[in-house]
Amino acid sequence: MITRFARILVLTAPLIAAATGCVTAGEPERVPGEIFRDCDVCPELAVVPAGTFMMGANGREKQEKPAHQVTIAKPFAIGVYEVTFDEYAACYTEKACTRWPDDHKWGRGRRPVINLYYSEMRRYMRWLSRKTGQVYRFPTEAEWEYAARGGTRTEYWWGDKIGTGNANCRKCGTDWSGKLSAPAGSLKPNPFGLYDTSGNVWEYVEDCWNPTHLGAPPDGGPRHEGYCRDRVTKGGSWYYFSKLSRAASRYKNDVRVKSYNIGLRVLRELP
């Protein structure tokens, strides 16, 4: 589903990008599994195929119910990694992003950018859209979960048990677990080639918070009804226990509050 803002970008971004010399003529056909980036300072992207999956879970957690079928009708590209400080720095250097966030004294570089407000993350994606002539946005909750599962149906993409060293979460057996974020790509990728979809930092999605999946759209579109001052976060983090790093797990955060636990992963629409 394309939002009104995204439709405007589709019409205007190519003109803006052409004026700045940042867009090439024509979009090459992208195939599932392909890894690419739109510019030297843009996030690396993986092409995710269209498909159908079961979203949510019918276990003990009320907010994950009911499990329901969702069909993603079109392929899309999504960040291989959570957006890093280095990638965000390019937006700040060009003065499109106006605040330099605190790194909690952990270091910047390839670590996921943290301590951003939801609105500042949107500003970053608007900058990417203008720069490239493409539509960058938050993934919907359904798109995010579909990509994070990587075609699997287990609790985590690697199986039903957390195991050791598979994710950066509390008591999960990595050098960073329960202490701090890890540099992007420190652990294994999922079958779609995406890193840190379990643990490291929570990732915001587009959807407003709703206490369950009742009424969720079957086409993977965003939920813009509900309590929109809280937005859904997915994936768990270095600080939280492993059950919150399951693909079906979902939480919320007040968009007026920034955190050293929350970052983002971009989605880039394909023609």
C-alpha positions in Angstrom: 0.0 0.0 0.0 1.4 3.4 -1.0 0.6 6.3 1.3 -0.3 9.8 0.0 3.2 11.0 0.9 4.7 8.1 -1.0 2.5 8.8 -4.1 3.8 12.4 -4.1 7.4 11.1 -3.9 6.8 8.8 -6.8 5.8 11.8 -8.9 8.3 14.4 -7.7 11.4 12.5 -6.5 12.8 11.7 -10.0 12.7 15.4 -10.9 14.4 16.4 -7.7 17.1 13.7 -8.0 17.7 14.4 -11.6 18.4 18.1 -10.7 21.0 17.0 -8.1 22.6 14.4 -10.4 21.8 11.5 -8.1 19.6 9.3 -10.2 20.4 7.1 -13.2 18.3 6.7 -16.3 15.8 3.9 -15.7 15.4 1.4 -13.0 17.0 -2.0 -13.7 14.9 -5.0 -13.1 15.6 -6.3 -9.6 15.4 -10.0 -8.8 14.8 -11.7 -5.4 18.1 -12.1 -3.5 19.8 -9.2 -5.3 21.9 -6.9 -3.1 22.3 -3.3 -4.2 22.4 0.3 -3.1 21.1 3.4 -4.7 24.1 5.7 -3.9 27.5 5.5 -2.2 26.1 6.7 1.2 22.7 4.9 0.9 21.9 1.8 3.0 22.6 -1.6 1.3 19.4 -3.3 0.2 18.2 -6.8 -0.4 15.3 -7.7 -2.7 12.6 -9.7 -1.0 10.2 -11.7 -3.1 6.4 -11.5 -3.1 4.7 -14.2 -1.1 2.2 -15.4 1.5 2.9 -16.1 5.1 1.3 -16.5 8.5 1.7 -13.4 10.6 1.6 -13.3 14.4 1.1 -16.3 16.7 -1.6 -18.0 18.7 0.4 -18.6 21.8 0.4 -16.9 25.2 0.9 -13.3 24.1 -2.4 -11.6 23.4 -0.9 -8.9 21.3 0.4 -11.4 18.8 -3.1 -12.9 18.2 -4.7 -13.9 16.0 -2.2 -15.5 13.6 -3.5 -14.7 10.2 -2.5 -15.1 6.5 -1.0 -12.1 4.8 -0.1 -11.9 1.1 2.7 -9.6 0.0 1.8 -9.0 -3.7 4.9 -7.3 -4.9 8.7 -7.7 -4.2 10.3 -4.9 -2.2 13.9 -4.0 -1.1 14.7 -3.6 2.5 17.9 -2.7 4.4 20.4 -5.6 4.7 21.4 -4.0 8.0 19.8 -1.6 10.6 20.7 2.0 9.6 24.2 2.8 11.0 25.7 5.9 12.4 27.9 6.2 9.3 24.8 6.1 7.0 22.9 8.6 9.1 26.0 10.9 9.2 25.7 11.5 5.4 22.2 13.0 6.0 23.6 15.1 8.8 26.5 16.3 6.8 24.2 17.5 4.0 22.1 19.3 6.7 19.0 17.4 5.9 19.1 15.7 9.3 19.5 18.4 11.9 20.5 16.7 15.1 23.5 14.4 15.9 22.3 11.6 18.2 24.1 10.4 21.3 25.9 7.1 20.8 25.7 6.2 24.6 29.5 6.1 24.6 29.5 2.8 22.6 31.0 4.2 19.5 29.5 5.1 16.1 30.6 3.9 12.7 28.9 0.6 11.9 26.8 0.5 15.0 23.0 1.0 14.5 22.1 4.6 14.9 20.1 5.1 18.2 18.5 7.9 20.2 16.5 9.3 17.3 12.9 10.4 17.5 10.5 8.7 15.1 10.1 12.0 13.2 13.9 12.2 12.7 13.9 8.8 11.2 11.2 9.9 8.8 13.3 12.9 7.9 16.2 10.6 7.1 14.0 8.6 4.8 12.7 11.7 3.1 16.3 12.7 2.4 17.1 9.3 0.9 14.0 9.6 -1.3 15.0 13.1 -2.6 18.6 12.0 -3.1 17.8 8.9 -5.1 14.5 9.5 -6.8 13.1 6.4 -5.2 10.6 5.9 -2.4 12.1 5.1 1.0 9.9 4.6 4.0 9.3 2.5 7.1 8.3 -1.1 6.4 4.8 -2.0 7.5 4.6 -4.4 10.4 3.6 -7.1 8.0 6.4 -6.4 5.6 8.9 -6.3 8.4 7.8 -9.7 9.9 7.6 -11.3 6.4 11.2 -10.1 5.7 12.4 -11.1 9.2 11.0 -14.6 8.9 12.9 -15.2 5.7 10.5 -17.8 4.4 10.5 -19.8 7.7 7.6 -20.5 10.1 9.6 -21.1 13.3 9.8 -18.8 16.3 13.1 -17.4 15.1 14.3 -17.8 11.5 16.9 -20.4 12.6 14.5 -22.5 14.7 12.2 -22.6 17.7 14.9 -22.2 20.3 17.1 -19.1 20.8 20.3 -21.2 21.0 23.7 -19.5 21.7 25.2 -16.7 19.6 22.3 -16.3 17.2 21.1 -12.9 18.3 22.2 -10.0 20.4 19.7 -10.2 23.3 20.0 -10.6 27.1 21.5 -14.0 28.0 21.8 -15.0 24.3 25.5 -15.8 24.4 27.1 -13.0 22.4 29.9 -10.6 23.4 27.3 -7.8 23.5 24.3 -9.5 25.1 22.7 -7.4 27.9 25.5 -4.8 27.5 25.3 -2.8 24.3 24.5 -2.9 20.6 26.8 -4.8 18.2 28.2 -3.5 14.9 25.8 -4.2 12.1 26.3 -7.6 10.5 28.2 -9.2 13.5 26.0 -12.3 13.5 24.6 -14.6 10.8 22.0 -13.3 8.2 18.6 -14.8 7.7 17.6 -16.7 4.5 16.7 -13.3 2.8 20.2 -12.0 3.6 19.1 -9.7 6.4 21.1 -9.2 9.6 19.9 -8.5 13.1 16.2 -9.0 12.6 16.3 -10.7 16.0 18.0 -8.6 18.7 20.5 -5.7 18.6 18.0 -2.8 18.5 14.3 -2.6 18.2 13.2 -1.4 14.8 10.3 1.0 14.3 7.7 0.2 11.6 5.0 2.3 10.0 2.0 1.0 11.9 0.1 2.6 14.8 -0.2 0.5 17.9 -3.2 -1.8 18.2 -3.4 -4.3 21.1 -4.0 -7.3 18.8 -4.0 -8.3 15.2 -7.8 -8.1 14.9 -8.7 -6.1 11.9 -5.1 -6.2 10.4 -5.1 -5.9 6.6 -4.5 -9.1 4.7 -2.4 -7.4 2.0 0.4 -6.3 4.3 -0.6 -2.6 4.3 0.0 -0.3 7.3 -2.5 0.2 10.2 -3.1 3.9 10.5 -6.0 3.4 12.9 -5.4 2.8 16.6 -3.2 4.6 19.0 -0.8 6.5 16.7 1.3 8.3 19.3 2.7 4.8 20.0 4.2 3.0 17.0 5.0 -0.7 16.7 8.5 -1.8 17.3 9.8 -5.2 16.2 12.8 -7.5 16.7 13.8 -7.0 20.4 17.2 -5.7 21.4 20.5 -6.3 23.2 18.8 -5.4 26.5 15.6 -7.6 26.4 15.2 -11.3 26.8 15.0 -13.6 23.8 11.2 -14.1 23.7 10.9 -10.5 22.5 13.3 -11.3 19.6 10.9 -13.8 18.1 9.5 -12.9 14.6 5.9 -12.6 15.9 6.8 -10.5 19.0 5.7 -6.9 18.9 6.0 -4.0 21.2 5.3 -0.3 21.1 7.1 3.0 21.8 5.9 6.6 22.3 7.1 8.6 19.3 7.9 11.5 21.6 10.6 9.4 23.3 14.0 8.5 21.9 15.9 5.5 23.2 19.3 3.7 23.1 17.3 0.5 22.4 15.5 1.7 19.2 16.8 2.1 15.6 15.4 1.6 12.1 15.6 -0.4 8.9 14.5 1.2 5.7 12.3 -0.2 3.0 12.7 0.9 -0.6 9.7 0.4 -2.9 10.3 -1.3 -6.3 8.4 -0.4 -9.5 
